[in-house]
Amino acid sequence: MFVTVETAARTAPAAVIVAIDGPAGTGKSSTSKAVAAKLGLGYLDTGAQYRAITWWMLSNGIDVNDATAVADAAAKPVIVSGTDPAAPTITVDGLDAAGPIRTQEVTAAVSAVSAVPEVRTLITDLQRSIAAEAPHGIVVEGRDIGITVLPDADLKVFLTASPEARAARRSGELKGKEAGDLAATREALIKRDAADSGRKTSPLAKADDAVEVDTTELTLDQVIECVVTLIEGAGAEKAGRAAR
């Protein structure tokens, strides 16, 4: 029997570092926030950080297709991520960026910006420092967490889903004129996957020791319960090792 998000909070047996990777539309963000809240862990949306630096580049007139210009400007913005799963925040130079980073303009440009090695190095260092400072453990979601950012994570999960299912979910997330049709959304997702999987620096890929969860036919609650169970197992194993 699967539980709902409203079920009373459960506690991970030990502070754990969890890496959740996968392409857009697999339920990654919703799942990560929910399991972090259930288990009293912190939460970090690494994709939001890449969107934030992309938004800054666009807002400051940087040509996002000029890798040299992007690299030269990469260290200028100050990005701060809040890790409360109930109310995650992100600011750029002190400005709330939660809304602006979700526009289609940013979505179209983020792959180019995130492919620049200097950008990935800066953001990866930021992500590692946030994870290291999490007092009770943290769920970190993204596209290269298990392989590049946190290769020693206590648990690695890779979420997948069919392109059709992902397109339907992503279309449901978009509003108004940005929603578009399913076919266009599907093509955009496939194009983004190709760009992220094919980049030379930290491509989107499943870690060899990651647990793959296909969410195509699962409800959100089912995915959450599956990942919560995996985390509880990893926490118990970590606690057992520490007790030896």
DRENDO-1510 file (C-alpha; in Angstrom, 1 decimal, always signed):
<recs>
REC; n; res; u; v; w
REC; 1; MET; +0.0; +0.0; +0.0 .
REC; 2; PHE; +1.4; +3.4; -1.0 .
REC; 3; VAL; +1.2; +6.4; +1.3 .
REC; 4; THR; +0.4; +9.9; +0.4 .
REC; 5; VAL; +2.5; +13.0; +0.8 .
REC; 6; GLU; +0.3; +14.0; +3.8 .
REC; 7; THR; +1.3; +10.8; +5.8 .
REC; 8; ALA; +3.0; +11.6; +9.1 .
REC; 9; ALA; +6.7; +12.3; +8.7 .
REC; 10; ARG; +9.2; +9.5; +8.9 .
REC; 11; THR; +12.8; +9.8; +10.0 .
REC; 12; ALA; +15.8; +8.5; +8.2 .
REC; 13; PRO; +17.9; +6.3; +10.6 .
REC; 14; ALA; +21.0; +8.4; +9.9 .
REC; 15; ALA; +21.9; +11.6; +8.2 .
REC; 16; VAL; +22.3; +10.7; +4.5 .
REC; 17; ILE; +23.4; +12.4; +1.3 .
REC; 18; VAL; +21.0; +11.4; -1.5 .
REC; 19; ALA; +21.6; +12.1; -5.2 .
REC; 20; ILE; +18.5; +12.1; -7.5 .
REC; 21; ASP; +19.2; +12.5; -11.2 .
REC; 22; GLY; +17.2; +12.2; -14.3 .
REC; 23; PRO; +15.9; +14.3; -17.2 .
REC; 24; ALA; +13.1; +16.8; -17.0 .
REC; 25; GLY; +9.5; +15.6; -16.6 .
REC; 26; THR; +10.3; +12.5; -14.5 .
REC; 27; GLY; +8.9; +13.9; -11.3 .
REC; 28; LYS; +12.3; +14.7; -10.0 .
REC; 29; SER; +11.6; +18.0; -8.2 .
REC; 30; SER; +8.3; +17.0; -6.7 .
REC; 31; THR; +9.7; +13.7; -5.5 .
REC; 32; SER; +12.9; +15.2; -4.1 .
REC; 33; LYS; +11.1; +17.9; -2.1 .
REC; 34; ALA; +8.5; +15.4; -0.8 .
REC; 35; VAL; +10.9; +12.8; +0.4 .
REC; 36; ALA; +13.2; +15.4; +2.0 .
REC; 37; ALA; +10.2; +16.8; +3.9 .
REC; 38; LYS; +9.1; +13.3; +5.0 .
REC; 39; LEU; +12.6; +12.4; +6.3 .
REC; 40; GLY; +13.6; +15.7; +7.8 .
REC; 41; LEU; +16.4; +16.2; +5.2 .
REC; 42; GLY; +17.5; +19.4; +3.4 .
REC; 43; TYR; +16.7; +19.8; -0.3 .
REC; 44; LEU; +18.7; +21.3; -3.1 .
REC; 45; ASP; +17.5; +21.9; -6.7 .
REC; 46; THR; +20.7; +22.2; -8.6 .
REC; 47; GLY; +18.9; +22.9; -11.9 .
REC; 48; ALA; +17.6; +26.1; -10.3 .
REC; 49; GLN; +21.2; +27.2; -9.8 .
REC; 50; TYR; +22.0; +26.8; -13.4 .
REC; 51; ARG; +18.8; +28.5; -14.4 .
REC; 52; ALA; +19.7; +31.3; -12.0 .
REC; 53; ILE; +23.1; +32.0; -13.5 .
REC; 54; THR; +21.5; +31.7; -17.0 .
REC; 55; TRP; +18.9; +34.3; -16.0 .
REC; 56; TRP; +21.7; +36.6; -14.7 .
REC; 57; MET; +23.6; +36.2; -18.0 .
REC; 58; LEU; +20.5; +37.1; -20.1 .
REC; 59; SER; +19.6; +40.0; -17.8 .
REC; 60; ASN; +23.1; +41.5; -18.1 .
REC; 61; GLY; +23.4; +41.3; -21.8 .
REC; 62; ILE; +25.8; +38.3; -22.0 .
REC; 63; ASP; +25.6; +36.3; -25.2 .
REC; 64; VAL; +24.8; +32.9; -23.9 .
REC; 65; ASN; +26.1; +31.3; -27.1 .
REC; 66; ASP; +29.5; +32.8; -26.6 .
REC; 67; ALA; +31.3; +30.4; -24.2 .
REC; 68; THR; +34.2; +32.8; -23.6 .
REC; 69; ALA; +31.9; +35.6; -22.6 .
REC; 70; VAL; +29.9; +33.3; -20.3 .
REC; 71; ALA; +33.1; +31.9; -18.7 .
REC; 72; ASP; +34.4; +35.4; -18.1 .
REC; 73; ALA; +31.2; +36.5; -16.3 .
REC; 74; ALA; +30.5; +33.2; -14.5 .
REC; 75; ALA; +32.0; +34.3; -11.1 .
REC; 76; LYS; +30.1; +37.6; -11.0 .
REC; 77; PRO; +26.6; +36.7; -9.7 .
REC; 78; VAL; +26.1; +35.6; -6.1 .
REC; 79; ILE; +23.7; +32.7; -6.0 .
REC; 80; VAL; +22.2; +31.6; -2.7 .
REC; 81; SER; +20.0; +28.5; -2.3 .
REC; 82; GLY; +17.7; +27.9; +0.6 .
REC; 83; THR; +17.4; +24.2; +1.5 .
REC; 84; ASP; +14.1; +24.0; +3.3 .
REC; 85; PRO; +12.0; +21.5; +1.2 .
REC; 86; ALA; +8.8; +23.1; +2.3 .
REC; 87; ALA; +9.9; +26.5; +1.0 .
REC; 88; PRO; +13.0; +26.3; -1.2 .
REC; 89; THR; +14.4; +29.6; -2.2 .
REC; 90; ILE; +17.0; +31.0; -4.6 .
REC; 91; THR; +18.3; +34.5; -4.9 .
REC; 92; VAL; +20.8; +36.1; -7.3 .
REC; 93; ASP; +22.6; +39.1; -6.0 .
REC; 94; GLY; +20.0; +39.3; -3.2 .
REC; 95; LEU; +17.0; +39.3; -5.6 .
REC; 96; ASP; +14.4; +36.6; -5.5 .
REC; 97; ALA; +14.9; +34.6; -8.7 .
REC; 98; ALA; +12.3; +31.8; -8.2 .
REC; 99; GLY; +9.9; +33.1; -10.7 .
REC; 100; PRO; +12.2; +34.6; -13.4 .
REC; 101; ILE; +14.3; +31.4; -13.8 .
REC; 102; ARG; +11.3; +29.4; -14.9 .
REC; 103; THR; +10.6; +31.3; -18.1 .
REC; 104; GLN; +10.9; +29.8; -21.6 .
REC; 105; GLU; +13.7; +32.2; -22.4 .
REC; 106; VAL; +15.8; +30.8; -19.6 .
REC; 107; THR; +14.8; +27.2; -20.4 .
REC; 108; ALA; +16.0; +27.7; -24.0 .
REC; 109; ALA; +19.3; +29.1; -22.9 .
REC; 110; VAL; +20.2; +27.0; -19.8 .
REC; 111; SER; +21.8; +24.1; -21.8 .
REC; 112; ALA; +24.3; +26.4; -23.5 .
REC; 113; VAL; +25.3; +28.2; -20.3 .
REC; 114; SER; +25.5; +25.0; -18.2 .
REC; 115; ALA; +27.8; +23.4; -20.8 .
REC; 116; VAL; +30.5; +26.0; -20.1 .
REC; 117; PRO; +33.2; +24.2; -18.0 .
REC; 118; GLU; +33.8; +27.4; -15.9 .
REC; 119; VAL; +30.1; +27.6; -15.0 .
REC; 120; ARG; +30.0; +23.9; -14.0 .
REC; 121; THR; +33.1; +24.2; -11.8 .
REC; 122; LEU; +31.7; +27.1; -9.9 .
REC; 123; ILE; +28.2; +25.7; -9.5 .
REC; 124; THR; +29.5; +22.2; -8.6 .
REC; 125; ASP; +31.7; +23.7; -5.9 .
REC; 126; LEU; +28.7; +25.6; -4.5 .
REC; 127; GLN; +26.6; +22.4; -4.5 .
REC; 128; ARG; +29.3; +20.4; -2.7 .
REC; 129; SER; +29.6; +23.0; +0.0 .
REC; 130; ILE; +25.9; +23.1; +0.6 .
REC; 131; ALA; +25.7; +19.3; +0.8 .
REC; 132; ALA; +28.7; +19.2; +3.2 .
REC; 133; GLU; +27.1; +21.7; +5.5 .
REC; 134; ALA; +23.7; +20.0; +5.7 .
REC; 135; PRO; +23.3; +19.1; +9.4 .
REC; 136; HIS; +20.7; +16.3; +9.0 .
REC; 137; GLY; +21.5; +15.2; +5.5 .
REC; 138; ILE; +20.2; +16.4; +2.2 .
REC; 139; VAL; +18.4; +15.3; -1.0 .
REC; 140; VAL; +20.3; +16.9; -4.0 .
REC; 141; GLU; +18.5; +16.7; -7.4 .
REC; 142; GLY; +19.9; +17.4; -10.8 .
REC; 143; ARG; +21.5; +15.7; -13.8 .
REC; 144; ASP; +25.0; +15.0; -12.9 .
REC; 145; ILE; +24.8; +14.6; -9.1 .
REC; 146; GLY; +25.6; +10.9; -8.7 .
REC; 147; ILE; +28.4; +10.9; -11.2 .
REC; 148; THR; +30.1; +14.3; -10.8 .
REC; 149; VAL; +28.9; +16.4; -7.9 .
REC; 150; LEU; +28.4; +13.8; -5.2 .
REC; 151; PRO; +30.0; +10.5; -6.4 .
REC; 152; ASP; +30.2; +9.3; -2.8 .
REC; 153; ALA; +26.5; +9.9; -2.0 .
REC; 154; ASP; +24.9; +7.4; +0.4 .
REC; 155; LEU; +22.2; +6.7; -2.2 .
REC; 156; LYS; +21.9; +7.5; -5.9 .
REC; 157; VAL; +18.5; +7.4; -7.6 .
REC; 158; PHE; +18.0; +7.9; -11.4 .
REC; 159; LEU; +14.4; +8.7; -12.4 .
REC; 160; THR; +13.3; +7.9; -15.9 .
REC; 161; ALA; +10.0; +8.1; -17.9 .
REC; 162; SER; +8.8; +7.8; -21.5 .
REC; 163; PRO; +9.1; +11.0; -23.6 .
REC; 164; GLU; +5.3; +11.1; -23.9 .
REC; 165; ALA; +4.7; +11.0; -20.1 .
REC; 166; ARG; +7.4; +13.6; -19.5 .
REC; 167; ALA; +5.9; +15.9; -22.1 .
REC; 168; ALA; +2.5; +15.6; -20.5 .
REC; 169; ARG; +3.8; +16.4; -17.1 .
REC; 170; ARG; +5.9; +19.3; -18.3 .
REC; 171; SER; +3.0; +20.8; -20.3 .
REC; 172; GLY; +0.9; +20.6; -17.2 .
REC; 173; GLU; +3.6; +22.7; -15.3 .
REC; 174; LEU; +3.6; +25.5; -17.9 .
REC; 175; LYS; +0.9; +28.1; -17.9 .
REC; 176; GLY; -0.8; +30.3; -20.4 .
REC; 177; LYS; +1.0; +31.0; -23.7 .
REC; 178; GLU; +4.1; +29.1; -22.5 .
REC; 179; ALA; +2.2; +25.8; -22.3 .
REC; 180; GLY; +2.3; +25.0; -26.0 .
REC; 181; ASP; +1.2; +21.6; -27.4 .
REC; 182; LEU; +2.4; +18.2; -26.3 .
REC; 183; ALA; +4.3; +17.5; -29.5 .
REC; 184; ALA; +6.3; +20.7; -29.2 .
REC; 185; THR; +7.0; +20.1; -25.5 .
REC; 186; ARG; +8.1; +16.5; -26.3 .
REC; 187; GLU; +10.5; +17.7; -29.0 .
REC; 188; ALA; +11.9; +20.4; -26.7 .
REC; 189; LEU; +12.6; +17.8; -24.0 .
REC; 190; ILE; +14.3; +15.4; -26.4 .
REC; 191; LYS; +16.5; +18.3; -27.7 .
REC; 192; ARG; +17.4; +19.2; -24.1 .
REC; 193; ASP; +18.3; +15.6; -23.3 .
REC; 194; ALA; +20.5; +15.4; -26.4 .
REC; 195; ALA; +22.3; +18.6; -25.4 .
REC; 196; ASP; +22.8; +17.6; -21.8 .
REC; 197; SER; +23.8; +14.0; -22.5 .
REC; 198; GLY; +26.2; +15.0; -25.3 .
REC; 199; ARG; +28.1; +17.8; -23.5 .
REC; 200; LYS; +31.7; +17.1; -22.7 .
REC; 201; THR; +31.6; +18.4; -19.2 .
REC; 202; SER; +29.4; +16.5; -16.7 .
REC; 203; PRO; +26.9; +15.0; -19.1 .
REC; 204; LEU; +23.5; +13.7; -18.0 .
REC; 205; ALA; +24.1; +10.0; -17.3 .
REC; 206; LYS; +23.1; +7.3; -14.8 .
REC; 207; ALA; +25.8; +6.4; -12.3 .
REC; 208; ASP; +26.7; +2.7; -12.3 .
REC; 209; ASP; +25.6; +2.3; -8.7 .
REC; 210; ALA; +22.4; +4.3; -9.0 .
REC; 211; VAL; +18.9; +2.7; -8.5 .
REC; 212; GLU; +16.8; +3.4; -11.6 .
REC; 213; VAL; +13.1; +4.1; -11.1 .
REC; 214; ASP; +10.9; +4.3; -14.2 .
REC; 215; THR; +8.0; +6.7; -13.2 .
REC; 216; THR; +6.0; +6.4; -16.5 .
REC; 217; GLU; +3.2; +4.3; -15.0 .
REC; 218; LEU; +3.6; +5.4; -11.3 .
REC; 219; THR; +1.7; +8.1; -9.5 .
REC; 220; LEU; +3.7; +10.8; -7.7 .
REC; 221; ASP; +2.8; +9.2; -4.3 .
REC; 222; GLN; +4.1; +5.8; -5.5 .
REC; 223; VAL; +7.4; +7.3; -6.6 .
REC; 224; ILE; +7.8; +9.2; -3.3 .
REC; 225; GLU; +7.1; +6.0; -1.3 .
REC; 226; CYS; +9.6; +4.1; -3.4 .
REC; 227; VAL; +12.4; +6.6; -2.9 .
REC; 228; VAL; +11.6; +7.1; +0.8 .
REC; 229; THR; +12.0; +3.3; +1.3 .
REC; 230; LEU; +15.3; +3.4; -0.6 .
REC; 231; ILE; +16.6; +6.3; +1.6 .
REC; 232; GLU; +15.5; +4.6; +4.8 .
REC; 233; GLY; +17.5; +1.5; +3.7 .
REC; 234; ALA; +20.5; +3.5; +2.9 .
REC; 235; GLY; +20.3; +5.4; +6.3 .
REC; 236; ALA; +20.0; +2.1; +8.2 .
REC; 237; GLU; +23.0; +0.7; +6.3 .
REC; 238; LYS; +25.0; +3.8; +7.1 .
REC; 239; ALA; +24.1; +3.7; +10.8 .
REC; 240; GLY; +25.0; +0.0; +10.9 .
REC; 241; ARG; +28.5; +0.7; +9.4 .
REC; 242; ALA; +29.0; +3.5; +12.0 .
REC; 243; ALA; +28.1; +1.2; +14.8 .
REC; 244; ARG; +30.6; -1.5; +13.9 .
</recs>
